[in-house]
Amino acid sequence: MTALEIQASNIKCGGCVSNIENGLKELAGISVVNVDIPSNRVTVEGENLNNAMIEAKLAELGYSVV
């Protein structure tokens, strides 16, 4: 299992966390998603992670990658 950490923007509340976790878990290979509100960091764990796909999904959900 590999881990990938992404810096995002506009993560403000528990609803944002749920939105990101549920959205990213729809992607193939992702087994764990952790979101830290104060730092706006999204950590993803899984197999064969595709950074571009994860960033595109975050953008689709309304969170830009910085």
C-alpha positions as CSV (number, residue, x, y, z in Angstrom):
1,M,0.0,0.0,0.0
2,T,1.2,3.5,-0.9
3,A,0.3,6.9,0.5
4,L,-0.1,10.2,-1.2
5,E,-0.5,13.6,0.4
6,I,-2.3,16.4,-1.4
7,Q,-2.6,20.0,-0.3
8,A,-6.1,21.3,-1.1
9,S,-8.0,24.5,-0.5
10,N,-11.4,25.4,1.0
11,I,-11.7,22.5,3.4
12,K,-13.7,24.2,6.2
13,C,-15.9,21.7,8.0
14,G,-17.0,18.2,8.7
15,G,-19.3,18.2,5.7
16,C,-16.2,19.0,3.5
17,V,-14.4,16.1,5.1
18,S,-17.3,13.7,4.4
19,N,-17.7,15.0,0.8
20,I,-13.9,14.4,0.1
21,E,-13.8,11.0,1.8
22,N,-16.8,9.6,0.1
23,G,-15.9,11.1,-3.3
24,L,-12.3,9.8,-3.3
25,K,-13.3,6.4,-2.1
26,E,-15.3,6.0,-5.3
27,L,-12.0,5.9,-7.2
28,A,-10.3,2.6,-8.0
29,G,-7.5,1.5,-5.7
30,I,-8.2,3.9,-2.8
31,S,-8.8,2.2,0.5
32,V,-8.2,5.0,3.1
33,V,-8.8,8.8,3.0
34,N,-7.8,11.1,5.8
35,V,-8.6,14.8,5.7
36,D,-7.1,17.4,8.1
37,I,-9.1,20.6,8.2
38,P,-6.5,23.0,9.8
39,S,-3.8,22.1,7.3
40,N,-6.1,21.4,4.3
41,R,-4.2,18.2,3.7
42,V,-5.8,15.1,2.2
43,T,-3.9,11.8,2.7
44,V,-4.9,8.9,0.5
45,E,-3.8,5.3,0.9
46,G,-4.2,2.5,-1.5
47,E,-2.8,0.6,-4.5
48,N,-1.8,2.0,-7.9
49,L,-2.8,5.6,-6.9
50,N,-3.2,8.0,-9.8
51,N,-2.3,11.5,-8.7
52,A,-4.0,13.2,-11.7
53,M,-7.2,11.3,-11.2
54,I,-7.3,12.2,-7.5
55,E,-6.7,15.8,-8.2
56,A,-9.4,15.8,-10.9
57,K,-11.9,14.3,-8.5
58,L,-11.0,16.9,-5.8
59,A,-11.6,19.6,-8.4
60,E,-14.9,18.0,-9.4
61,L,-15.9,18.1,-5.7
62,G,-15.0,21.8,-5.4
63,Y,-11.6,21.7,-3.8
64,S,-8.7,23.0,-5.8
65,V,-5.2,21.5,-5.3
66,V,-2.5,24.0,-4.3
